[in-house]
Amino acid sequence: MIRVLLADDQALVRAGFRALLDSAPDIEVVAEAADGEEAVRLARAERPDVVLMDIRMPGVDGLAATERVLADPGSERTRIVILTTFDLDEYIFEALRAGASGFLVKDTEPHDLLRAVRVVHGGEALLSPGITRRLIADYARRPPSTPDPSVRLNGLTEREREVVALVGGGLSNEEIAARLVVSPATAKTHVSRAMVKLGVRDRAQLVVIAYETALVTPKWSR
């Protein structure tokens, strides 16, 4: 059973999501939070598998709450999906950098919401290509935060760098395996080793690193 925490300041939104999620045989809503502070407290108390986190809440917002939840030593298995009303929310990229596993627009179709919970619980990133394209393009125009961010990649093998670049391009393990002519299990192993060496929680953060280190350069930002 996938245990979910809902964090949104609108009671009607929470009620709608809860009704949908509880209708699935493999998903259970274990708690609801009306603001970021409550989300942090409940995440520590309930240890949910997935948190659906609204990014704009009173007091502690979703970005700060995401950072605090994932900084907790007991949150290793918790995955956070950011919820936003607008697909151009300026904070989404920062949420991914903070460790969120992806994001959803609130008007997403019901079956896509259920799929999203299952996808992030399974360790995959939930990154909508169209929305991510604009977010990454915006980030690519910013000055680098360090003189040479590619230094982070020094511990990776050439194959692992290649795999991180493919993850950054949005490819699944199966697609990476086909591209590299290896088995899906081998592709998964390369991804896992890269994550361990780079000290990241999941594929969403690999995507961020791929762009930060210029392993992937969006054509639309050139």
C-alpha positions as CSV (number, residue, x, y, z in Angstrom):
1,M,0.0,0.0,0.0
2,I,1.3,3.4,-1.0
3,R,0.9,5.8,1.9
4,V,0.2,9.5,0.8
5,L,0.2,12.8,2.7
6,L,-1.8,15.6,1.1
7,A,-0.6,19.2,1.7
8,D,-2.8,22.0,0.3
9,D,-4.4,25.0,1.9
10,Q,-7.7,24.5,0.0
11,A,-10.0,22.0,1.8
12,L,-11.9,21.3,-1.4
13,V,-8.7,20.4,-3.3
14,R,-7.7,18.1,-0.5
15,A,-11.1,16.5,-0.4
16,G,-11.1,15.9,-4.2
17,F,-7.7,14.4,-4.2
18,R,-8.4,12.2,-1.2
19,A,-11.6,10.8,-2.7
20,L,-9.7,9.9,-5.9
21,L,-6.6,8.5,-4.2
22,D,-8.6,6.4,-1.6
23,S,-10.6,4.9,-4.5
24,A,-7.4,3.2,-5.7
25,P,-6.8,-0.3,-4.2
26,D,-3.0,0.3,-3.7
27,I,-3.1,3.9,-2.4
28,E,-4.1,5.2,1.1
29,V,-4.2,8.8,2.3
30,V,-2.8,8.8,5.8
31,A,-3.0,12.5,6.6
32,E,-3.9,16.0,5.4
33,A,-2.1,19.3,6.0
34,A,-3.4,22.8,5.4
35,D,0.0,24.5,5.4
36,G,3.7,23.8,5.2
37,E,4.4,23.7,8.9
38,E,1.7,21.1,9.4
39,A,3.0,19.1,6.4
40,V,6.5,18.9,7.9
41,R,5.0,17.8,11.3
42,L,2.8,15.1,9.7
43,A,5.6,13.9,7.4
44,R,7.7,13.3,10.4
45,A,4.9,11.6,12.3
46,E,3.5,9.4,9.5
47,R,6.5,8.8,7.3
48,P,4.4,8.7,4.1
49,D,5.7,7.2,0.9
50,V,4.6,10.1,-1.2
51,V,3.7,13.7,-0.3
52,L,1.5,15.8,-2.7
53,M,2.7,19.3,-1.8
54,D,1.1,22.5,-2.8
55,I,3.8,25.0,-3.5
56,R,1.8,28.1,-2.5
57,M,0.6,27.9,1.1
58,P,0.4,30.4,3.9
59,G,3.2,30.6,6.4
60,V,5.7,27.9,5.4
61,D,5.3,27.4,1.7
62,G,5.7,24.2,-0.3
63,L,9.3,24.8,-1.2
64,A,10.5,25.4,2.4
65,A,8.4,22.5,3.6
66,T,10.0,20.2,0.9
67,E,13.4,21.2,2.1
68,R,12.6,20.6,5.7
69,V,10.9,17.2,5.1
70,L,13.7,15.8,3.0
71,A,16.4,17.1,5.3
72,D,15.0,14.9,8.0
73,P,17.1,11.7,8.5
74,G,14.0,9.5,8.5
75,S,12.7,10.7,5.2
76,E,14.9,8.6,2.9
77,R,12.0,6.7,1.5
78,T,9.6,9.7,1.2
79,R,9.0,11.2,-2.3
80,I,7.5,14.6,-2.8
81,V,5.5,15.8,-5.8
82,I,4.9,19.5,-6.1
83,L,1.4,20.6,-6.9
84,T,0.9,23.9,-8.7
85,T,-2.0,25.8,-10.3
86,F,0.1,27.3,-13.0
87,D,2.6,25.3,-15.1
88,L,5.1,28.2,-15.1
89,D,5.5,28.5,-11.3
90,E,8.8,30.1,-10.7
91,Y,9.6,27.9,-7.7
92,I,9.3,24.5,-9.3
93,F,12.9,24.2,-10.5
94,E,14.1,25.2,-7.0
95,A,11.8,22.5,-5.6
96,L,13.4,19.9,-7.8
97,R,16.8,21.1,-6.6
98,A,15.6,20.7,-3.0
99,G,14.8,17.1,-3.7
100,A,11.2,16.9,-5.0
101,S,10.6,14.0,-7.3
102,G,8.5,16.0,-9.8
103,F,5.5,18.2,-10.1
104,L,1.9,18.2,-11.3
105,V,-0.5,20.9,-12.4
106,K,-3.6,20.7,-10.3
107,D,-6.0,20.3,-13.2
108,T,-4.2,17.0,-14.2
109,E,-6.5,14.2,-15.3
110,P,-7.5,11.8,-12.4
111,H,-5.7,8.8,-14.0
112,D,-2.6,10.9,-14.4
113,L,-2.6,11.7,-10.7
114,L,-2.8,8.1,-9.7
115,R,-0.1,7.2,-12.2
116,A,2.1,10.0,-10.7
117,V,1.9,8.6,-7.2
118,R,2.8,5.2,-8.4
119,V,5.7,6.5,-10.6
120,V,7.4,8.5,-7.9
121,H,6.9,5.7,-5.4
122,G,8.7,3.4,-7.8
123,G,11.7,5.7,-7.8
124,E,11.1,7.4,-11.1
125,A,11.0,11.2,-11.8
126,L,7.8,12.8,-12.7
127,L,8.8,15.5,-15.2
128,S,6.4,16.7,-17.8
129,P,8.5,17.4,-20.9
130,G,6.7,20.5,-22.0
131,I,6.7,22.2,-18.6
132,T,10.2,21.1,-17.8
133,R,11.5,22.5,-21.1
134,R,10.5,26.0,-20.1
135,L,11.8,25.7,-16.6
136,I,15.2,24.4,-17.7
137,A,15.4,27.0,-20.4
138,D,14.9,29.7,-17.8
139,Y,17.5,28.1,-15.5
140,A,20.0,27.8,-18.4
141,R,19.9,31.6,-18.8
142,R,21.1,32.1,-15.2
143,P,24.7,32.5,-14.3
144,P,26.3,29.3,-12.9
145,S,26.3,29.1,-9.1
146,T,29.9,27.8,-9.0
147,P,32.9,28.5,-11.3
148,D,32.9,25.0,-12.7
149,P,29.9,22.9,-11.8
150,S,31.2,20.0,-13.9
151,V,33.6,19.2,-11.1
152,R,30.7,17.3,-9.5
153,L,31.1,14.7,-12.3
154,N,34.7,13.9,-11.6
155,G,33.9,10.7,-9.8
156,L,31.8,9.3,-12.6
157,T,32.9,6.9,-15.3
158,E,32.4,7.9,-18.9
159,R,29.5,5.5,-19.2
160,E,27.9,6.9,-16.0
161,R,28.2,10.4,-17.4
162,E,26.5,9.2,-20.6
163,V,23.7,7.7,-18.5
164,V,23.2,10.9,-16.5
165,A,23.0,12.8,-19.8
166,L,20.3,10.4,-21.0
167,V,18.4,10.7,-17.8
168,G,18.6,14.4,-18.2
169,G,17.1,14.0,-21.7
170,G,14.1,12.3,-20.1
171,L,14.8,8.7,-21.1
172,S,13.6,5.8,-18.9
173,N,15.8,2.8,-18.0
174,E,14.3,0.8,-20.8
175,E,15.0,3.6,-23.3
176,I,18.6,4.1,-22.0
177,A,19.1,0.3,-22.3
178,A,18.0,0.4,-26.0
179,R,20.2,3.5,-26.7
180,L,23.3,1.9,-25.2
181,V,22.5,-1.7,-26.3
182,V,22.6,-3.1,-22.8
183,S,20.0,-4.8,-20.7
184,P,17.5,-2.7,-18.6
185,A,19.1,-4.2,-15.5
186,T,22.5,-2.9,-16.5
187,A,21.0,0.5,-17.3
188,K,19.4,0.6,-13.9
189,T,22.7,-0.3,-12.3
190,H,24.5,2.6,-14.0
191,V,21.8,5.0,-13.0
192,S,21.9,3.8,-9.4
193,R,25.7,4.0,-9.2
194,A,25.6,7.6,-10.6
195,M,23.0,8.5,-8.0
196,V,25.1,7.1,-5.2
197,K,28.3,8.9,-6.4
198,L,26.5,12.2,-6.8
199,G,24.7,11.9,-3.5
200,V,21.2,12.4,-4.9
201,R,17.8,10.9,-3.9
202,D,16.3,10.1,-7.3
203,R,16.2,10.7,-11.0
204,A,14.7,14.2,-10.7
205,Q,17.9,15.4,-9.1
206,L,20.0,13.6,-11.8
207,V,18.1,15.7,-14.4
208,V,19.0,18.9,-12.5
209,I,22.6,17.9,-12.3
210,A,22.7,17.0,-16.0
211,Y,21.6,20.6,-16.9
212,E,23.7,22.3,-14.2
213,T,26.9,20.6,-15.4
214,A,26.0,21.1,-19.1
215,L,25.9,17.4,-19.8
216,V,22.6,18.4,-21.5
217,T,22.2,21.8,-23.1
218,P,18.6,22.6,-24.1
219,K,18.5,23.7,-27.8
220,W,15.7,26.1,-27.1
221,S,17.9,28.1,-24.7
222,R,20.7,28.7,-27.2
